[in-house]
Amino acid sequence: MTETSLVLGFALILLGGIMEGSYSFPLKLNSNWDWEHTWGAGSLMALLLVPWPLAFWTVPNLAQVYHESSWSAIFWALLFGAGWGFGGVFFGLSIDMVGLSLGYSIIFGIIAINGALTPLLMNEPGKFVTTGGLWFLAAMFVMLLGIIVCAIAGNLKSKVAEPTSSTQSKKGSFGVGLILCILAGVLSGLVNFAFIYGTEITHRARNSGADPLSAINAIWALVFTANYLANVGYCVYLIFRNGSAKKLFASGTGSYWLRAIFMGVFWSGGIVVYGVGAYKLGKYGAFVGFPMLLAASLLTGNSVGWISGEWKGASSKSSRTMFAGIGLLLVAMAILANANRLMSQ
């Protein structure tokens, strides 16, 4: 593995994280749409504009690839994709019940563990007692600490902005919210399982003539379809339940659909870019790259929130705490880079 390949791999994962951390920004801008309108339209755009056009363009004889792949490989790709999709639904619901600070702390912590630690433990548990494995565990610890510190900062900010509000939403019980947080964290990490366990489909794509970097698109097409159909289905249910379908095509919503396109391209495109970057990192790229993607997403999300004025009027203590959390995430990313280098030796 060349130094250039490593640098490019990390750069692509960071780019994927930036895309993943900023794709939900249209939720702040589409003021005349409810959550389900923007989320559903963005999910639909993600499904239509990225995975299938990209797969047909980059994987020769795509239909034959699926025909030659085992039913079990296709089943697991679709199942992991659907699980990832329902994780997104539970994410939105749980945040509504327990609040952003606690919700992000629980959900992203579980995603990091389930999406990176669990697959490595299942595949190569012996790596945890090597030098590289110990660096990997240290990086995970620092990253989880950074997530917790960022959550504390968010809680301090919310207390200043809304001193009389509770961290619990009126839309559901706190206990149910915690359960949904756990489900969101566990299910959202399944996207990395699909990448790791979809090797048979990837090999079929490469045998059909696909470039090694493009072969993963055969998996993403299946995974994204299951994910976004789950999201679109839930949003359609909410829209018809609330009788708000007319909002989708109301006067002045043309720009809303343009933002939904942005959301869809960045949402699914960020995962595609991550997949290429993880491949560039070598054998352990998916294990090391996924928490790095998560950290980059959190950094971007916090930056977007800062730029958009979310932290306007926040106390100096909350701002210092947030910068401390961001610093810990940056340290974790540096440790992950070293862990990948050591585990690949």
C-alpha positions in Angstrom: 0.0 0.0 0.0 1.6 3.3 -1.1 1.7 6.5 0.9 -0.3 8.2 -1.9 -3.1 5.6 -1.6 -3.3 6.1 2.2 -3.5 9.9 1.9 -6.1 9.7 -0.8 -8.1 7.1 1.3 -8.2 9.4 4.3 -9.0 12.4 2.2 -11.9 10.6 0.6 -13.2 9.5 4.0 -13.0 13.0 5.3 -14.9 14.3 2.2 -17.5 11.6 2.7 -17.8 12.8 6.3 -18.3 16.4 5.2 -21.1 15.3 2.9 -22.7 13.2 5.5 -22.5 15.9 8.1 -24.1 18.6 5.9 -26.8 16.7 3.9 -29.5 17.4 6.5 -29.1 21.2 6.3 -32.2 21.6 4.1 -34.3 20.6 7.1 -33.5 24.1 8.5 -34.4 25.9 5.3 -37.6 24.3 4.1 -39.7 26.2 6.6 -43.1 25.5 4.9 -42.5 21.8 4.8 -42.8 19.4 7.7 -40.0 17.0 8.6 -41.5 14.2 6.6 -41.7 16.3 3.4 -38.0 17.2 3.3 -36.8 13.9 4.6 -39.0 11.9 2.2 -38.1 14.1 -0.8 -34.4 13.9 0.1 -34.7 10.1 0.5 -36.4 9.8 -2.9 -33.8 11.9 -4.6 -31.0 9.9 -3.0 -32.5 6.7 -4.4 -33.2 8.0 -7.9 -30.1 10.2 -8.5 -27.1 8.3 -7.1 -27.1 4.5 -6.5 -28.7 3.0 -9.6 -27.3 5.4 -12.3 -23.9 5.0 -10.7 -24.1 1.2 -10.6 -25.3 0.9 -14.2 -22.6 3.3 -15.3 -19.6 1.7 -13.5 -20.5 -2.0 -13.3 -20.7 -3.9 -16.6 -23.5 -6.5 -16.9 -25.0 -5.4 -13.5 -28.0 -7.7 -13.9 -25.8 -10.7 -14.6 -23.8 -9.8 -11.4 -26.9 -10.1 -9.3 -28.1 -13.2 -11.2 -24.7 -15.0 -10.4 -24.6 -13.8 -6.8 -26.1 -16.0 -4.1 -29.5 -15.3 -2.7 -28.0 -15.0 0.8 -25.6 -12.3 -0.3 -28.4 -10.2 -1.9 -30.6 -10.9 1.1 -28.1 -9.7 3.6 -27.3 -6.5 1.6 -31.1 -5.7 1.5 -31.5 -6.5 5.1 -28.6 -4.4 6.3 -29.8 -1.6 4.0 -33.4 -1.8 5.5 -31.9 -1.8 9.0 -29.9 1.3 8.2 -33.0 2.9 6.9 -35.1 2.2 9.9 -32.2 3.4 12.0 -32.6 6.8 10.4 -36.3 6.8 11.2 -35.7 5.9 14.8 -33.0 8.6 14.9 -35.5 11.3 14.0 -38.1 10.0 16.5 -35.7 9.5 19.4 -34.2 13.0 19.0 -37.7 14.4 19.2 -38.2 12.6 22.5 -35.0 12.9 24.5 -33.4 16.0 23.0 -30.4 16.6 20.7 -27.6 16.5 23.3 -28.5 13.2 25.0 -29.7 11.6 21.8 -26.5 12.4 19.8 -24.4 11.1 22.6 -26.1 7.7 22.9 -26.8 7.2 19.1 -23.4 8.1 17.8 -21.6 6.2 20.5 -23.5 3.0 19.7 -23.0 3.6 15.9 -19.3 3.8 16.4 -19.2 0.6 18.5 -21.6 -1.4 16.4 -20.3 -0.2 13.0 -16.6 -0.7 13.7 -15.8 -2.6 16.8 -18.4 -5.4 16.3 -17.4 -6.4 12.8 -13.7 -6.4 13.8 -14.5 -8.5 16.8 -16.5 -11.0 14.7 -13.8 -11.2 12.0 -10.5 -10.8 13.6 -10.7 -10.7 17.4 -7.0 -11.4 17.7 -6.3 -7.9 16.3 -7.4 -6.3 19.6 -4.3 -7.6 21.4 -1.8 -6.3 18.8 -0.3 -2.8 18.9 -2.5 -1.6 16.1 -5.6 -3.0 17.8 -4.7 -1.3 21.0 -4.3 2.0 19.1 -7.7 1.3 17.5 -9.3 0.8 20.9 -7.7 4.0 22.2 -9.0 5.9 19.2 -12.5 4.6 19.9 -12.3 5.7 23.5 -11.1 9.2 22.7 -13.8 9.5 20.0 -16.6 8.4 22.4 -15.2 10.9 25.0 -15.3 13.6 22.3 -18.9 12.8 21.5 -19.9 13.0 25.2 -18.1 16.3 25.6 -19.9 17.7 22.5 -23.2 16.5 23.9 -22.5 18.3 27.2 -21.7 21.4 25.2 -25.0 21.1 23.4 -26.8 20.7 26.7 -25.2 23.8 28.2 -26.2 25.8 25.1 -29.8 24.6 25.2 -30.1 25.6 28.9 -29.0 29.1 28.0 -31.2 29.3 24.9 -34.3 27.8 26.6 -33.8 27.9 30.4 -37.4 26.8 31.1 -37.4 23.8 28.6 -36.8 20.2 29.5 -34.5 17.9 27.6 -37.5 15.7 27.2 -39.9 16.3 24.4 -43.6 16.4 24.8 -44.0 14.0 21.9 -43.3 10.8 23.9 -42.0 9.3 27.1 -38.4 9.5 28.0 -38.1 5.8 28.4 -39.4 5.1 24.9 -37.0 7.8 23.6 -34.1 6.0 25.2 -35.2 2.7 23.6 -35.4 4.3 20.2 -32.0 5.9 20.7 -30.5 2.4 21.2 -32.4 1.0 18.2 -31.2 3.9 16.1 -27.6 3.4 17.1 -27.6 -0.3 16.5 -29.4 -0.2 13.2 -27.6 2.8 11.7 -24.3 1.0 12.0 -25.5 -1.8 9.7 -24.5 0.2 6.7 -20.9 -0.8 7.5 -21.9 -4.4 7.9 -23.2 -4.3 4.3 -19.9 -3.0 3.1 -17.9 -5.6 5.0 -20.1 -8.6 4.3 -20.9 -7.8 0.7 -17.6 -9.2 -0.6 -19.3 -11.8 -2.8 -21.2 -9.2 -4.8 -18.1 -7.1 -5.1 -16.1 -10.0 -6.4 -18.8 -10.8 -9.0 -18.8 -7.2 -10.1 -15.0 -7.3 -10.5 -15.2 -10.5 -12.5 -17.7 -8.8 -14.8 -15.1 -6.2 -15.6 -15.8 -3.5 -13.0 -12.9 -1.5 -11.7 -12.0 -2.5 -8.1 -13.0 1.0 -6.9 -16.4 0.8 -8.7 -17.3 -2.8 -7.8 -18.7 -1.7 -4.5 -21.4 0.2 -6.3 -23.2 -3.1 -7.0 -23.7 -3.4 -3.2 -24.6 0.2 -2.6 -27.4 0.0 -5.2 -29.1 -2.7 -3.1 -28.3 -1.2 0.3 -29.4 2.3 -0.7 -32.6 1.0 -2.2 -33.7 -0.8 1.0 -32.6 2.2 3.1 -34.4 4.9 1.2 -37.5 2.9 0.5 -37.9 2.5 4.3 -37.5 6.2 4.8 -39.8 7.2 2.0 -42.4 4.7 3.1 -42.5 6.1 6.6 -42.6 9.7 5.3 -45.5 8.8 2.9 -47.4 7.3 5.8 -47.0 10.5 7.9 -47.9 12.7 5.0 -51.2 10.8 4.3 -51.9 10.4 8.0 -51.6 14.2 8.5 -53.3 15.0 5.1 -50.4 17.3 4.1 -49.6 16.0 0.6 -50.5 19.3 -1.0 -47.6 21.0 0.7 -45.2 19.1 -1.5 -46.3 21.0 -4.6 -47.5 24.2 -3.1 -46.5 27.5 -4.7 -42.9 28.6 -3.9 -41.6 25.1 -3.1 -39.5 24.7 -6.3 -36.4 25.7 -4.3 -37.4 23.1 -1.7 -37.1 20.3 -4.3 -33.7 21.7 -5.3 -32.5 21.4 -1.7 -34.0 17.9 -1.6 -31.7 17.1 -4.6 -28.7 18.5 -2.6 -29.8 16.4 0.4 -30.1 13.2 -1.7 -26.8 13.6 -3.6 -24.8 14.4 -0.4 -26.6 11.7 1.7 -25.9 8.8 -0.6 -22.9 10.3 -2.3 -21.1 10.6 1.0 -21.4 6.9 1.6 -20.1 6.1 -1.9 -17.1 8.3 -1.4 -16.5 6.7 2.0 -16.5 3.2 0.4 -13.8 4.3 -2.1 -11.7 5.8 0.6 -12.0 2.7 2.8 -10.9 0.5 -0.1 -7.9 2.7 -0.5 -6.9 2.2 3.1 -6.5 -1.5 2.6 -7.7 -4.6 4.5 -8.7 -2.7 7.6 -10.0 0.4 5.9 -13.7 -0.4 6.7 -13.0 -0.9 10.4 -10.8 2.2 10.8 -12.6 4.4 8.2 -16.1 4.1 9.6 -15.4 5.8 12.9 -13.4 8.4 11.1 -16.4 9.0 8.8 -18.5 9.4 11.9 -16.1 11.8 13.5 -15.8 13.9 10.3 -19.6 14.0 10.1 -19.9 15.2 13.7 -17.3 17.9 13.1 -19.1 19.1 9.9 -22.5 19.0 11.6 -21.2 21.2 14.5 -19.5 23.5 12.0 -22.7 23.9 9.9 -24.6 24.6 13.1 -22.2 27.2 14.2 -22.2 28.9 10.8 -26.0 28.8 10.6 -26.3 30.7 13.9 -27.3 27.8 16.2 -24.7 28.9 18.7 -25.6 32.6 18.6 -26.0 33.8 22.2 -24.5 30.6 23.7 -22.4 31.0 26.8 -18.6 31.0 26.6 -18.5 27.9 28.8 -20.6 25.9 26.2 -18.5 27.2 23.4 -15.3 26.2 25.1 -16.7 22.8 25.9 -17.7 22.3 22.2 -14.2 23.2 21.0 -12.8 20.7 23.5 -15.1 18.0 22.1 -14.0 18.9 18.6 -10.4 18.8 19.6 -10.9 15.3 21.0 -12.5 14.1 17.8 -9.5 15.5 15.8 -7.2 13.6 18.1 -9.2 10.4 17.6 -8.9 10.7 13.9 -5.2 11.0 14.1 -5.0 8.0 16.3 -7.2 6.0 13.9 -4.8 6.9 11.0 -1.9 5.4 13.0 -4.0 2.4 14.0 -4.7 1.6 10.3 -1.0 1.9 9.6 0.0 -0.5 12.4 -2.8 -3.1 11.7 -1.9 -3.2 8.0 1.8 -4.1 8.6 
